[in-house]
Each structure stands twice: as C-alpha cells, then as structure tokens.
C-alpha cells in the first residue's frame, strides 16, 4: 500500500460524504491499516512487526493526505503549498523554493540557519513570503510541544514573527476535546500556537484556537485579507 492507495480511499469516501469527509479520517485510517496489514503479510519487514511498519506509514502519509485535502482550495486563494521535507532534503532547489526556505529559516547565530520541523508550508508565490506552517499528526503527543517551540522561535525574529503556526490532527486520544480542565496538549495549543484544526466527528469544546477542520479555510482567507 502507498499514498496513492490512501488517496483513492479518501476520494471514495468523499463521493459518499462530500464536505463531511474530514470527520472520518480516523475511520479511513482504520480501513487503510487493514489493507496495509494484508500487504505487509505478503512481504513482512525483517525484524519488525506490522504495528511498527503501520506507524511509520501512517505518520508519513497523514501529513501528505492533509496537504492533498487543502491544496486545491489554498491555490484558489492565489497561494502555494509545499511539503516541509522537500525544503529540508532537496538539494539545488528551484529559485522560488530556495527563497521560501530562506524566509522560513530560523537564525541560530554562530550555529547557522535552520528550518523548523513542519509538514506543510503555505506561501505567497510572488513574494515567497511564508503565511503559515502546519504540523499534522494523528495525535498531539507526537509533536505538539515541539510545534510550540518552533512558534516561539519564529516569534523572536522580525523576519518570521508574522508566520502563523497551526496543528491539524484527528486527535485520536481526545487531547483537544475539553477546554477546561485542559490537558497539556490543549494548553499548549491555546497559549503557544495560532490554532489547531480537528478532523473528527466527535464533539469538541471549540474556542478561538481549537476548531473543527471545516473552519480552516475561512480562517486562512481571513488571515490573507488582514494582510492586505
């Protein structure tokens, strides 16, 4: 199983559920896991069990799925989307992405310029300025504190302090469900990030910082209009 198979599962669900498809990402992942398991049993990874193989697949492809889901609408706003790994790992980037990379890099003084660890970057194709960055994981515990750290680092530099930092997740362990009493992950989102968008059909206690995923594009449009 590869990302194209996961995308096909998503599109099949979208035919049935339309705009509500985002609420069923966890269900989609459960279906994908069973297909992945059958494939893995045909060619098992030496010295590893299926759960390890699935976690690696899920982690890598969750971010790709979110990128796929948002790209068309983001580009309709005149913006561009690029995967963080592409900026981090690709040598000899084309000029536009090289400039995006420079505009996102954090200055560590004598220790050089380094990119924050993020999954998705939204930028202006004419100016190469970065509007927002997104971390996307299945649960918050996988990277929420690290994402908060990157927001604080971006805030410390005049060149990057405008960049919004978001987290997109199915939140399968329910960290974001309640505002009070807040779990640690919810507290980090509320205080240190610009927002988190949840891919779920479960009820959550929403706030200015924690919302269902359906609000993401409206908030991005508002952010873009505020820049003008």
N, C-alpha and C positions, 0 to 999 in steps of 0.2 A: 504493500500500500504506500502511496506517495501523496504529495499535496494535491495533485490533480484529482485523485480519487476523493479526497476530503472536500474539495471544491464542488465536485459533482453531487456529493451527498447534500451539501448546503443548497445548491441550486434546485435540487429535487424537493427539498423542504420548502424552499422559497416559492415554488409553484403552488404548494398547498397552503402556505401560511402567510405569504406576502410580507408586509411590513412587520409582522409579528415574529418573523423567523429568528431574530436576535434573541428572543426569550427562550429559545430551545437549543442553544449552543451546547449545553451540558448533555442533553439528550442526543444530539448529533455526535458528540464525542464518545458517548457510550456505544452507539452503533458503530462508529469508526473503530473503537477498541476491539470489538468482536471480529471485524474484518481483518484488522491488523494481526490479531492473535492467530487466526487461521493461516494467514500468510507466513507469520513467524514460525509456526509449527512445521511448515514445509522447508524452511531454511533457518533453523534456530541459530542464534548468536552463540558461539562457543564461550563457555564460562559465565554466561549471563542468563537470567530468566526473562520471561516475556514482560513482566512488570517494568523492569529496568528499560527494556527496549521501547515499551509504550510511553514511559515518562519522557524519554528523550524525543520521541516523535511528537508527542502532544505539546511539549514545551516549545519546540521549534516551529510547529505548524499552527499553533494558536495565534501567534503574532502575525503570521502570513495570512491567516483567514481574516483577522480584523483588518489588516491592510487591504485585502481584497474587497471586503464589505464597504469600506469607506471611500476607496479611491475614486470611483466614478463621480460621487457627489462632491468630493473635495475639489476635483479637477473642474467641475462645473462652476465652481466659485472663482476659477482662474488661478488656483493654487496647484502645487505639485506635491507628490508623496514619494518618499524614498525610504528604503529599509536601512536601519542603523548599521547592520552588518556590512552592507555594501560600502558605506563610507569608511568603516573601520578597516575592512580587509582588502578592498580593491586597490591595487597599485595602478598608477597612471590614470587617475580619474579624469573624465572629461572636465573641461573648464567650469561648467556650471556647478557640478557636484563638488569640485575642488573648492569653489568659493563658498558653497553651503557648509562644507566641512570647516573652513576657516571661521565662518560666522557662528558656529556652534561650539568650537573648541574652548576649553577652559584653560586658563593660564596658570600654571603651577610654578611660575618664576624660573629659577635655575633648573627646574626639573621638566621644563618644556610644556608644550600644549598637548592636551589630551581630550578626546571626545568622551562625553558622558555615556554610560551604558544604557541605551534606549533602543526600542524596537522599531519605532516609526517616527519619521520626521516630516512635518508639513512646512513648506516654504514657498516664498514668492518667486516665480520663475524669472521675473525681470530684474529684481534687485538681489536675489539669492539670500534675502533675509529670512531667518527661521521664525515662523509664527508660533509653532507648538511642537512639542515632542510627546510621544506616548510610549508608556511601558504597558505590555499586555501579557498577563499571566493568568493561569487558571485559578489560582488562589493568591491572596495578598501576601501570605507569609513567604512566597517565593522571592519577592523583590521590593516590597513596599518601603522598607526602611532605607534601602539603597536609593530608591527613587526620590525620597525625601532629601537625602544627602545631595543628590545632583541638583535639585531645585535650589537648595541653599547656596551651592557653589555658583550656579548661574546668576543668582541674585547679587553676588559680591562684585560683579563686573558690569560697568556701564554698558558694555557692548552686548551683553547677553541677558541682562536683568528683565527685559521685556518678554522673554520666551516663556510661554505657558507650559506647564508640566502636568500631564494627565495620566491616569491609570485606567485601563479598560480590562474588565475581568468578569467571568461568570460568577466569581466569588463563591466557589463551591463549598467552602467551610463556613459561610454565613458571617464573616467578619464585619460586613457593612450593614447588616440587617437593622440594627438599632443605633440611634444617635446617643441615647443615654439609657443605661450605663454603656459607655463606648468601650469596645475592645481596642487594643493597642493600634491595630491597623487602621481602624476608623479614626482614631485620634490623630494619627499621622496625616491621613488624607485631609481632615478638617483643618489642621493647623499648618501643615507644611506644603501641601500640594495645591494646585489650582482646581483640581476636581477629579472625580472618579465616576466612570460610567459603567453600569452593571448590566450584563447580558443575562437576564433571568426572568422567569415567570413568577418567582416568589415575590411576596410583598416586602418592600423595604421602606424604612423610615427615611424619606428623602430630605435633602437640605440644599443649600446653595452649592455645596461641594460634592454631595453624593446624590446621583440621579440615575434613573434608568437610561439605558443606551439611546433610546429614542430621542433624547434631548441633546445629544452630542452635536449634530449638525446645526441646530438652532443656535447653540452656544458658540459654535465656530463662526457662524455668519455674524453674530453679534460682535464677536471679537474682531472680525475683519472690518466691520462697519465702524467700530470705535477707533480703528487706526486711521481712517480717512479724515 
